[in-house]
Amino acid sequence: ETAEERFFYIPLMQFDNGVDLSRHAISEHHEMDEMMEELDETEMSSPAWLATAKKLSEKVHHHLKEEEQKFFQMAGKLLDDKQKESLAGEYVKEYKEQLAEE
């Protein structure tokens, strides 16, 4: 579970409008994680590595486009300003903690 999932997608699942998109986004995250694992396990000089890298790139761009065009607009309508501030603060805190661990 990523910070994005914990502080963005999961809170939006409390709203009927947010359930399907949140589940879809989380599913895409898992697909991308699996592709990254596949890249780690594949020799870079292999044609399979390049094919997986291209698929991953397409998936990331698709995911970002969906977030920008659908998800952020929906979140803006469903969450009030206090919720947005609180979730953003929690996200930034966890992000900084993860950076410190690396």
C-alpha positions in Angstrom: 0.0 0.0 0.0 1.5 3.3 -1.1 1.1 6.7 0.5 -1.0 7.7 -2.5 -3.3 4.8 -2.0 -3.6 5.3 1.8 -4.1 9.1 1.7 -5.9 9.6 -1.6 -7.7 6.6 -3.1 -8.8 4.8 0.1 -10.4 8.0 1.6 -12.3 8.5 -1.6 -13.7 5.0 -1.4 -16.0 6.3 1.4 -18.0 8.0 -1.4 -20.1 6.0 -3.8 -18.7 8.0 -6.7 -15.1 7.2 -5.6 -15.3 3.5 -5.2 -14.9 2.3 -8.8 -12.3 4.8 -9.8 -10.3 4.2 -6.6 -10.3 0.4 -7.1 -9.3 0.9 -10.8 -6.4 3.2 -9.8 -5.2 0.8 -7.1 -5.4 -2.1 -9.6 -3.3 -0.1 -12.0 -0.7 0.5 -9.3 -0.4 -3.2 -8.7 -0.1 -3.9 -12.4 2.7 -1.3 -12.6 4.4 -2.9 -9.6 4.3 -6.3 -11.2 5.8 -4.9 -14.4 8.6 -3.3 -12.4 9.3 -6.6 -10.7 9.4 -8.2 -14.1 11.9 -5.7 -15.3 14.1 -6.4 -12.2 14.1 -10.1 -13.0 14.8 -9.7 -16.7 18.2 -9.1 -18.3 18.3 -5.5 -19.7 19.8 -6.7 -22.9 16.8 -9.0 -23.5 14.1 -8.0 -26.0 11.6 -9.0 -23.2 13.0 -6.2 -21.0 12.4 -3.5 -23.6 8.9 -4.8 -24.4 8.0 -4.7 -20.7 9.5 -1.3 -20.3 7.4 0.0 -23.2 4.3 -1.5 -21.7 5.1 0.0 -18.3 5.6 3.4 -19.9 2.3 3.2 -21.6 0.5 2.1 -18.4 2.1 5.0 -16.4 1.1 7.6 -19.0 -2.4 6.1 -19.1 -2.7 6.2 -15.3 -1.5 9.8 -15.1 -3.9 10.9 -17.8 -6.8 9.3 -16.0 -5.8 10.9 -12.7 -5.6 14.3 -14.3 -8.8 14.0 -16.3 -11.1 12.1 -14.0 -9.7 11.4 -10.5 -8.5 14.8 -9.4 -11.7 16.5 -10.6 -13.8 14.0 -8.7 -11.7 14.3 -5.6 -12.0 18.1 -5.8 -15.8 17.8 -5.7 -16.1 15.1 -3.1 -13.6 16.3 -0.5 -14.0 19.6 1.4 -11.0 21.9 2.0 -10.3 20.6 5.5 -10.2 17.0 4.2 -7.9 18.0 1.3 -5.5 19.8 3.7 -5.4 16.9 6.2 -4.8 14.2 3.6 -2.2 16.3 1.8 -0.4 16.9 5.1 -0.4 13.2 6.0 0.8 12.3 2.5 3.7 14.8 2.7 4.7 13.6 6.2 4.8 9.9 5.0 6.6 10.9 1.8 9.4 12.6 3.8 9.7 9.7 6.2 10.1 7.3 3.3 12.8 9.6 1.7 14.7 9.6 5.1 14.7 5.8 5.1 16.3 5.5 1.7 
